[in-house]
Amino acid sequence: MEKIAFFDTKPYDKQWFDKLNTDFNIKYVDYKLTPDSAAAAKGCKAVCAFVNDTISSETIDELCEIGVKLIAMRCAGYNNVDIKYAKDKISIVRVPVYSPYAVAEHTMALLLTLNRKIHKAFIRTRDFNFSLNGLTGFDLHGKTAGIIGTGQIGRIFIDICKGFGMKVIAYDPYPVEGYGIDYVPLDKLFAESDIISLHCPLTSSTRYIINEGSLAKMKEGVVILNTSRGQLIDSDALLQALKDKKVRGAGLDVYEEETAIFFEDYSSTVIQDDVLALLVSMPNVIMTSHQAFLTDEALQKIAEVTLFNLNQFFKGEALKNEVVYNSK
């Protein structure tokens, strides 16, 4: 059996990989893949990595030095991988789709919780405080949702919004035909949306798509949702907009500086990131820890596709889910 180093292992990962794996000797480690930890893959021909691992040029050099031939990302995104540097040095595969429903449904859960203040009501009633003061929300029906990014997740979230009777407008530089989506220019989306939800990949053109300038174009009292990538939002600008009450609330499953924090327990630690600490403390911010993907269906699919990718590589077959740098 080929040996695989599996970085940043969590119990829910191990459950599904152990259940479905029959072909590989998987070495589980509970820390992230970085230049310093790459040596843990010695004796392995492949590593399995996740969204917050640091797969820089230095990490790639360390992996190549010890004979690793493949990086198997158990996620769709790969913005944490230096794919340009990896070209012709090491192969990279990913899981392009696992459960778009999981992420879209979590986005709506954030919106509903934030709007109807379910988190506050839960805490109150556990203390036998049945006052309704301060729990007023607004009807989603009739509001305008602006969706940035209309891939599978974005389209499913559009359907969910329409199910609530919302008007939906969208922006995507690559419009999808045949879905009846009302595409508008980005500035129009900013100006007309009551709720803005991000479902686009992180690229050079989308980094900080929510910034001081774009926030200024938005309605007073807009709600912002992000279950995609943290660096789509300039956190400092969002924090100021929340303080100024320009933004009514934010539902965030990702954060631009999450790499060293998310997926770990820091409940007994003083967080040094002041922006994160302030965001979490705000009554009109709901933050979850990159949790949107976390359903049984998604975890099963991630394990299935990752193991399929590994099998293709070691059998010398063409890699269906390979990530290849393209300079164009």
KOLLOMI-160246 format. One record per residue: residue in three letters; x, y, z of N, C-alpha, C in turn. Coordinates in steps of 0.1 Angstrom, whole numbers. Layout:
# residues N
rest n.u n.v n.w ca.u ca.v ca.w c.u c.v c.w
ALA X Y Z X Y Z X Y Z $
...
END
This chain:
# residues 328
rest n.u n.v n.w ca.u ca.v ca.w c.u c.v c.w
MET 8 -12 0 0 0 0 9 13 0 $
GLU 5 22 -8 12 35 -8 8 43 5 $
LYS 18 50 10 16 57 23 13 71 20 $
ILE 3 76 27 -2 90 25 -1 98 38 $
ALA 4 110 38 5 118 50 -8 127 50 $
PHE -16 126 60 -29 133 61 -28 144 71 $
PHE -27 157 67 -24 168 76 -37 174 81 $
ASP -36 180 93 -47 188 99 -59 178 101 $
THR -57 167 106 -67 157 108 -77 161 119 $
LYS -90 160 116 -100 161 126 -108 148 127 $
PRO -115 146 138 -123 133 139 -132 131 128 $
TYR -139 141 123 -148 139 112 -142 135 99 $
ASP -129 140 97 -121 135 85 -118 120 86 $
LYS -113 117 98 -108 103 100 -120 93 99 $
GLN -131 97 104 -143 88 103 -146 83 89 $
TRP -146 93 80 -150 89 66 -139 83 58 $
PHE -127 88 60 -116 82 53 -113 67 58 $
ASP -114 65 71 -112 51 76 -123 42 71 $
LYS -135 48 69 -147 40 65 -146 36 50 $
LEU -140 45 42 -140 43 27 -127 38 22 $
ASN -116 40 29 -103 37 24 -100 22 25 $
THR -96 16 13 -91 2 13 -78 0 6 $
ASP -72 11 1 -61 10 -8 -48 17 -3 $
PHE -49 25 8 -38 33 12 -35 31 27 $
ASN -22 33 30 -18 34 44 -17 49 48 $
ILE -27 54 55 -28 68 58 -22 71 72 $
LYS -13 80 71 -6 85 84 -13 98 87 $
TYR -21 98 98 -28 109 102 -20 118 112 $
VAL -19 131 109 -13 140 118 -22 151 121 $
ASP -22 157 133 -32 167 137 -28 181 135 $
TYR -16 183 129 -12 197 127 -12 200 112 $
LYS -12 213 109 -13 218 95 0 215 87 $
LEU -1 215 74 10 214 65 16 228 63 $
THR 29 229 67 36 241 65 51 237 61 $
PRO 59 247 58 73 243 55 80 236 67 $
ASP 76 240 79 82 233 91 77 219 94 $
SER 64 217 90 58 204 93 59 194 82 $
ALA 63 198 70 63 190 58 72 177 60 $
ALA 82 178 69 90 166 71 82 154 77 $
ALA 70 157 82 62 146 87 58 136 76 $
ALA 59 141 63 55 133 52 67 124 47 $
LYS 78 124 54 89 115 50 84 101 49 $
GLY 88 94 38 84 81 35 70 79 28 $
CYS 64 91 26 51 91 19 52 96 5 $
LYS 44 91 -4 45 95 -18 34 106 -21 $
ALA 25 108 -11 15 119 -13 11 124 0 $
VAL 6 137 0 1 143 12 -14 147 9 $
CYS -22 147 19 -36 152 18 -37 164 26 $
ALA -41 175 20 -41 188 27 -55 195 26 $
PHE -57 206 34 -70 213 35 -68 228 33 $
VAL -79 235 34 -79 249 30 -69 258 37 $
ASN -66 255 50 -58 265 57 -43 260 59 $
ASP -40 249 52 -26 245 51 -18 255 43 $
THR -5 257 46 3 267 39 12 259 29 $
ILE 7 259 16 14 252 6 21 262 -3 $
SER 32 268 3 40 278 -4 51 271 -12 $
SER 59 280 -18 71 274 -25 80 267 -16 $
GLU 81 272 -4 90 265 6 85 252 10 $
THR 71 251 12 65 238 15 67 228 4 $
ILE 65 233 -8 66 224 -20 81 219 -21 $
ASP 90 228 -19 104 223 -19 107 213 -9 $
GLU 102 215 3 104 205 14 98 191 10 $
LEU 86 192 4 79 179 0 86 172 -11 $
CYS 91 180 -21 98 174 -32 111 168 -27 $
GLU 118 174 -17 131 170 -12 129 156 -6 $
ILE 118 153 0 116 140 7 109 130 -2 $
GLY 106 133 -14 101 124 -24 86 123 -25 $
VAL 79 133 -20 64 134 -22 61 138 -37 $
LYS 52 131 -43 49 133 -57 35 140 -59 $
LEU 27 140 -49 13 144 -51 8 152 -39 $
ILE 1 163 -41 -6 170 -31 -21 168 -34 $
ALA -28 161 -26 -43 159 -28 -50 168 -18 $
MET -56 178 -24 -64 188 -16 -78 181 -14 $
ARG -82 181 -2 -95 175 1 -106 187 2 $
CYS -105 195 -7 -114 207 -8 -114 212 -22 $
ALA -123 221 -25 -124 227 -39 -114 238 -41 $
GLY -112 247 -31 -104 258 -33 -89 254 -32 $
TYR -81 262 -38 -66 260 -38 -58 273 -38 $
ASN -65 283 -33 -58 296 -33 -46 296 -23 $
ASN -45 286 -14 -34 285 -4 -23 277 -10 $
VAL -24 273 -23 -13 265 -30 -6 274 -40 $
ASP 7 274 -40 14 282 -50 15 273 -62 $
ILE 4 273 -70 3 264 -82 13 268 -93 $
LYS 17 280 -94 26 284 -104 40 278 -100 $
TYR 44 278 -88 57 273 -84 56 257 -85 $
ALA 45 252 -82 43 237 -83 45 231 -96 $
LYS 42 239 -107 42 234 -120 55 227 -124 $
ASP 54 215 -129 65 206 -133 73 201 -121 $
LYS 69 204 -109 76 199 -97 68 188 -89 $
ILE 55 191 -88 46 182 -80 32 183 -86 $
SER 25 172 -86 11 172 -91 1 176 -79 $
ILE -9 182 -84 -19 187 -74 -33 183 -79 $
VAL -41 177 -70 -55 174 -73 -64 180 -63 $
ARG -77 181 -66 -86 187 -56 -100 179 -57 $
VAL -109 184 -49 -123 179 -49 -131 191 -54 $
PRO -134 191 -67 -141 203 -73 -155 205 -68 $
VAL -162 195 -64 -176 196 -59 -178 186 -48 $
TYR -183 189 -37 -187 179 -27 -202 181 -24 $
SER -206 192 -17 -220 194 -15 -223 209 -15 $
PRO -226 214 -27 -230 228 -28 -242 232 -19 $
TYR -251 222 -17 -262 224 -8 -258 227 6 $
ALA -248 220 11 -243 223 24 -240 237 26 $
VAL -232 243 17 -227 257 19 -239 267 17 $
ALA -247 264 7 -258 273 4 -268 273 16 $
GLU -271 262 21 -280 261 33 -274 268 45 $
HIS -261 266 47 -255 273 59 -255 288 57 $
THR -254 293 45 -255 307 42 -269 312 47 $
MET -279 305 43 -293 309 47 -294 308 62 $
ALA -288 298 68 -289 296 83 -282 309 90 $
LEU -271 313 84 -265 325 90 -274 337 89 $
LEU -281 339 77 -290 350 75 -301 350 84 $
LEU -308 338 85 -319 337 94 -316 339 109 $
THR -305 333 113 -300 335 127 -297 350 130 $
LEU -290 356 121 -286 370 122 -299 379 122 $
ASN -308 377 113 -319 386 112 -329 384 123 $
ARG -332 371 126 -342 369 137 -336 367 151 $
LYS -323 369 151 -316 369 164 -319 357 172 $
ILE -318 345 165 -320 332 172 -310 330 182 $
HIS -298 334 180 -287 331 189 -289 338 203 $
LYS -295 351 202 -298 358 214 -310 352 221 $
ALA -320 348 213 -332 343 219 -329 330 227 $
PHE -320 322 221 -316 309 227 -310 311 241 $
ILE -301 321 241 -294 324 254 -304 329 264 $
ARG -312 338 260 -322 344 269 -331 334 275 $
THR -337 325 267 -347 316 272 -341 305 281 $
ARG -328 302 279 -321 293 288 -319 299 302 $
ASP -319 313 302 -319 320 315 -333 324 320 $
PHE -343 318 313 -357 321 316 -361 336 315 $
ASN -354 342 305 -357 355 301 -365 355 289 $
PHE -378 358 290 -387 356 278 -391 370 272 $
SER -383 380 275 -385 393 269 -382 393 254 $
LEU -390 400 246 -388 401 232 -380 414 228 $
ASN -377 422 238 -371 435 235 -357 433 228 $
GLY -355 440 217 -342 439 210 -341 427 200 $
LEU -352 420 198 -351 408 189 -358 410 176 $
THR -362 423 173 -369 425 161 -360 423 148 $
GLY -366 416 139 -359 414 126 -367 420 115 $
PHE -365 415 102 -373 420 91 -377 409 82 $
ASP -388 411 74 -393 401 65 -382 399 54 $
LEU -379 387 51 -370 385 39 -379 386 26 $
HIS -391 382 27 -400 383 15 -400 398 10 $
GLY -398 399 -3 -398 412 -10 -385 419 -10 $
LYS -375 414 -2 -362 421 -2 -354 416 -14 $
THR -344 424 -17 -335 421 -28 -322 415 -23 $
ALA -319 403 -28 -307 396 -25 -297 398 -37 $
GLY -285 402 -34 -275 404 -45 -265 393 -43 $
ILE -263 384 -53 -255 372 -52 -242 375 -61 $
ILE -231 375 -55 -218 376 -63 -212 363 -65 $
GLY -213 358 -77 -208 344 -80 -219 335 -82 $
THR -221 329 -94 -232 321 -97 -228 307 -102 $
GLY -218 302 -95 -214 287 -96 -225 279 -90 $
GLN -222 266 -87 -233 258 -82 -238 263 -68 $
ILE -229 267 -60 -234 272 -46 -242 284 -48 $
GLY -237 294 -56 -245 306 -58 -258 303 -64 $
ARG -259 294 -73 -272 291 -79 -282 285 -70 $
ILE -277 276 -61 -285 270 -51 -290 280 -41 $
PHE -281 289 -37 -285 300 -28 -296 309 -34 $
ILE -295 311 -47 -305 319 -54 -318 312 -53 $
ASP -319 299 -56 -331 292 -54 -337 293 -40 $
ILE -329 292 -30 -333 293 -17 -339 306 -14 $
CYS -332 317 -19 -337 331 -17 -351 332 -24 $
LYS -352 327 -36 -365 328 -43 -376 321 -36 $
GLY -372 310 -29 -382 303 -21 -388 311 -9 $
PHE -380 321 -5 -384 330 6 -392 342 0 $
GLY -393 342 -13 -400 353 -19 -392 365 -21 $
MET -379 364 -22 -370 375 -24 -367 378 -39 $
LYS -365 390 -42 -360 393 -56 -345 391 -56 $
VAL -340 385 -67 -326 382 -67 -320 388 -79 $
ILE -309 395 -77 -300 400 -88 -286 394 -86 $
ALA -278 393 -96 -265 386 -95 -255 393 -103 $
TYR -242 391 -99 -231 395 -107 -221 383 -109 $
ASP -217 381 -121 -206 371 -124 -200 375 -137 $
PRO -187 376 -138 -180 379 -151 -183 369 -161 $
TYR -187 357 -157 -190 346 -166 -204 341 -164 $
PRO -214 348 -169 -228 345 -167 -232 331 -171 $
VAL -241 325 -164 -245 311 -167 -259 313 -175 $
GLU -259 307 -186 -271 308 -195 -281 297 -190 $
GLY -294 300 -192 -304 290 -191 -310 289 -177 $
TYR -306 297 -167 -311 296 -154 -320 308 -150 $
GLY -322 317 -160 -331 328 -157 -326 338 -146 $
ILE -313 339 -145 -307 348 -135 -306 362 -140 $
ASP -310 371 -132 -310 385 -135 -296 391 -132 $
TYR -288 391 -142 -274 396 -140 -274 412 -142 $
VAL -267 418 -133 -266 433 -133 -251 436 -131 $
PRO -247 449 -134 -233 453 -131 -231 453 -116 $
LEU -219 452 -112 -215 451 -98 -220 463 -90 $
ASP -218 475 -96 -222 487 -88 -237 488 -86 $
LYS -245 483 -96 -259 482 -95 -263 472 -84 $
LEU -256 461 -83 -259 451 -73 -256 458 -59 $
PHE -245 465 -57 -242 471 -45 -253 481 -41 $
ALA -258 489 -51 -267 499 -48 -281 495 -44 $
GLU -285 483 -50 -299 479 -49 -302 467 -39 $
SER -291 461 -34 -293 449 -26 -295 452 -11 $
ASP -305 445 -6 -307 446 9 -298 436 16 $
ILE -295 425 9 -286 414 14 -276 411 3 $
ILE -263 410 6 -253 407 -4 -246 394 1 $
SER -245 384 -8 -239 371 -4 -228 368 -14 $
LEU -217 364 -9 -205 361 -17 -203 346 -19 $
HIS -203 343 -32 -201 329 -36 -191 327 -47 $
CYS -181 336 -47 -171 336 -58 -158 331 -53 $
PRO -149 326 -62 -136 322 -57 -127 334 -54 $
LEU -116 331 -47 -107 342 -44 -97 342 -55 $
THR -97 354 -63 -87 356 -73 -82 370 -72 $
SER -72 374 -81 -67 387 -80 -78 398 -82 $
SER -88 395 -90 -99 404 -92 -110 405 -82 $
THR -111 394 -74 -121 394 -63 -116 397 -49 $
ARG -103 397 -48 -97 400 -35 -102 414 -30 $
TYR -108 414 -18 -113 426 -12 -124 433 -22 $
ILE -132 424 -27 -143 429 -35 -153 437 -27 $
ILE -153 434 -14 -160 442 -4 -149 450 3 $
ASN -149 463 1 -139 472 6 -146 486 9 $
GLU -138 495 13 -143 508 17 -151 515 6 $
GLY -146 514 -6 -153 519 -18 -166 513 -21 $
SER -166 499 -21 -179 492 -24 -189 493 -13 $
LEU -184 494 -1 -194 496 10 -201 509 9 $
ALA -194 519 5 -200 533 3 -211 533 -7 $
LYS -211 524 -16 -221 523 -27 -233 516 -22 $
MET -233 509 -11 -244 500 -7 -255 508 1 $
LYS -266 502 2 -277 507 10 -274 508 24 $
GLU -280 518 31 -279 518 46 -286 506 51 $
GLY -279 499 60 -286 487 66 -285 475 58 $
VAL -275 474 49 -273 462 41 -268 450 50 $
VAL -271 438 47 -266 426 54 -256 419 45 $
ILE -244 416 50 -234 409 42 -231 395 47 $
LEU -231 386 37 -229 372 40 -216 367 33 $
ASN -208 359 39 -196 354 32 -194 339 37 $
THR -196 330 28 -193 316 31 -183 311 20 $
SER -175 320 14 -166 316 4 -152 317 8 $
ARG -145 328 7 -132 330 12 -130 343 19 $
GLY -122 343 30 -121 354 39 -116 367 32 $
GLN -107 365 23 -101 377 17 -109 384 6 $
LEU -121 379 5 -131 386 -4 -135 399 3 $
ILE -134 400 16 -138 411 24 -126 418 31 $
ASP -125 431 30 -115 439 38 -121 440 52 $
SER -116 432 61 -122 432 75 -122 445 82 $
ASP -111 453 80 -111 466 86 -122 475 81 $
ALA -124 474 68 -135 483 62 -149 478 67 $
LEU -151 465 68 -163 459 73 -166 463 87 $
LEU -155 462 95 -156 466 109 -161 480 111 $
GLN -155 489 103 -159 503 104 -173 506 99 $
ALA -177 498 89 -191 500 83 -201 495 94 $
LEU -197 485 101 -206 480 112 -207 490 123 $
LYS -196 496 127 -196 506 137 -204 519 133 $
ASP -203 522 120 -211 533 114 -225 530 111 $
LYS -229 518 113 -243 513 111 -247 513 96 $
LYS -237 515 88 -239 513 73 -243 499 70 $
VAL -237 489 77 -240 475 75 -248 471 88 $
ARG -260 466 85 -269 462 96 -264 449 103 $
GLY -257 440 95 -252 428 102 -244 420 92 $
ALA -236 411 97 -227 403 88 -227 389 93 $
GLY -229 380 84 -228 365 87 -216 360 80 $
LEU -206 355 87 -193 352 82 -189 338 86 $
ASP -186 329 76 -181 316 79 -166 316 76 $
VAL -161 326 71 -147 327 68 -141 341 72 $
TYR -128 342 73 -122 354 78 -108 355 72 $
GLU -104 366 68 -92 368 60 -79 363 67 $
GLU -79 363 80 -67 359 87 -70 346 95 $
GLU -78 338 90 -83 326 97 -73 315 98 $
THR -62 314 90 -54 303 88 -49 297 102 $
ALA -44 306 110 -38 302 123 -48 300 134 $
ILE -61 303 131 -71 303 142 -82 293 140 $
PHE -88 293 128 -100 284 126 -96 269 127 $
PHE -106 262 131 -106 247 133 -99 243 146 $
GLU -95 253 154 -88 250 166 -95 256 178 $
ASP -93 251 190 -99 256 203 -90 266 209 $
TYR -94 279 209 -87 289 216 -95 296 227 $
SER -104 288 232 -114 294 242 -107 298 255 $
SER -95 293 258 -88 297 270 -76 307 266 $
THR -76 312 254 -65 320 250 -70 335 247 $
VAL -61 344 249 -64 358 246 -61 359 231 $
ILE -71 362 223 -69 363 208 -61 376 205 $
GLN -50 376 198 -42 387 195 -47 395 183 $
ASP -56 390 175 -62 396 163 -73 405 168 $
ASP -71 418 169 -80 428 174 -93 429 165 $
VAL -91 428 152 -102 429 143 -112 417 145 $
LEU -106 406 146 -114 394 148 -121 394 161 $
ALA -114 398 172 -120 399 185 -132 409 185 $
LEU -130 420 178 -141 430 178 -153 425 169 $
LEU -150 418 158 -161 413 150 -169 402 158 $
VAL -162 393 164 -169 383 172 -177 388 183 $
SER -173 399 189 -180 405 201 -192 413 197 $
MET -194 416 184 -205 425 180 -218 417 180 $
PRO -229 424 185 -242 417 186 -248 414 172 $
ASN -243 421 162 -249 420 149 -240 413 139 $
VAL -231 405 145 -222 396 136 -223 382 141 $
ILE -226 373 132 -225 359 134 -213 353 127 $
MET -204 347 134 -192 341 128 -192 326 132 $
THR -190 318 121 -188 304 123 -174 300 117 $
SER -168 289 121 -154 286 119 -152 278 106 $
HIS -155 284 94 -154 277 82 -161 263 82 $
GLN -174 264 87 -182 253 90 -192 249 79 $
ALA -194 258 69 -205 257 59 -205 243 52 $
PHE -193 238 50 -192 225 42 -196 213 51 $
LEU -197 214 64 -197 203 73 -210 196 74 $
THR -213 187 65 -224 178 65 -219 164 62 $
ASP -227 154 66 -223 140 64 -221 138 49 $
GLU -230 143 41 -230 141 27 -217 147 21 $
ALA -213 159 25 -201 166 20 -189 158 24 $
LEU -188 154 37 -176 147 41 -174 134 34 $
GLN -185 127 32 -185 114 24 -180 117 10 $
LYS -185 127 3 -181 130 -10 -166 134 -11 $
ILE -162 142 -1 -147 146 0 -138 134 1 $
ALA -142 125 9 -134 112 11 -134 104 -2 $
GLU -146 102 -8 -147 94 -20 -138 100 -31 $
VAL -140 113 -34 -132 119 -45 -117 120 -42 $
THR -113 123 -30 -99 123 -27 -93 109 -29 $
LEU -99 99 -24 -94 85 -26 -94 81 -41 $
PHE -104 86 -49 -104 84 -63 -92 91 -70 $
ASN -90 103 -65 -78 111 -71 -65 104 -68 $
LEU -64 99 -56 -51 92 -52 -50 79 -61 $
ASN -60 72 -62 -60 59 -70 -56 62 -85 $
GLN -62 73 -91 -58 77 -104 -43 79 -105 $
PHE -38 87 -96 -24 91 -96 -15 78 -96 $
PHE -17 70 -86 -8 59 -84 -10 48 -95 $
LYS -21 48 -102 -23 39 -113 -17 45 -126 $
GLY -13 57 -125 -7 63 -137 -17 68 -147 $
GLU -29 70 -143 -40 74 -152 -40 90 -153 $
ALA -47 95 -163 -49 109 -165 -57 114 -153 $
LEU -53 125 -147 -59 130 -135 -71 139 -138 $
LYS -83 134 -135 -96 141 -138 -97 154 -131 $
ASN -92 155 -118 -93 166 -110 -80 174 -107 $
GLU -71 173 -117 -58 179 -115 -59 194 -116 $
VAL -51 201 -108 -50 216 -108 -37 219 -115 $
VAL -38 226 -126 -26 229 -134 -25 245 -136 $
TYR -14 250 -134 -12 265 -135 -13 268 -150 $
ASN -21 278 -153 -22 284 -166 -19 298 -166 $
SER -9 303 -173 -4 317 -173 -14 326 -180 $
LYS -23 321 -188 -32 329 -195 -43 335 -186 $
END
